[in-house]
Amino acid sequence: MTEHQLKEIKTHLVQGLGSMAGQDASCIMAVEGCPDETDFAAQLVQQGINIAMHRRKMARIRELESALKRMSETDYGTCEECGEEIGVARLKANPSARLCVGCQSALEDGLTRCA
């Protein structure tokens, strides 16, 4: 991977973190006085959705921060499973990728190791 490609991916990671920080953090609301059971159930469902979205956002922030840390430690772009290089196109599409395409496919198919 060239220095220019690495810088481009790092910029993408930093921008991703910046956009996550700009999102509304007050997604968890309290269930308030409900006139009937239907409204109460609707508020509970919405609260569950808000909590799930908040957890997903926090997980994504951790992924992006981990990728930035790997960049500074020079093991960025190396598959954590097989040790092969992760393709530049994959890293541009998903800068926080930790596995090469083969190992990611094997993981999704339920296999333990990639070929």
C-alpha positions, 0 to 999 in steps of 0.5 A, a space after each residue: 500500500 502506498 503512502 498516498 493510499 494510506 493517507 487517503 484511508 486515514 482521512 476517511 477514518 477520521 471523517 467517519 469518527 467526526 461524523 459519528 461525534 456529530 450525531 445526537 447522543 440523546 437517543 435514549 428516552 424515558 417512557 412517560 405518562 401514556 394514556 393507554 397500553 398501545 402508547 406505552 408499548 409504542 414508546 417501549 418499542 421506540 426506546 428499544 430501537 434507540 438503545 440498539 442504534 446507540 449501541 451500534 454507533 458506539 461499536 462503530 466508533 470503537 471499530 474506527 478508533 481501533 483501525 486508527 490505532 492499528 495504522 499507527 502500530 504498522 499492522 494495519 492492512 494485515 489480515 488478523 486471521 491469515 496474516 496476508 495483506 488486505 486489498 486496498 480496494 477493501 480497505 477503501 470500502 471499509 477502512 476498519 476491516 480486520 480480515 481479508 475477503 477470504 477469511 471474512 467469507 469463511 467467518 460468515 460461512 461458519 468456517 474456522 480458517 480461510 483457505 
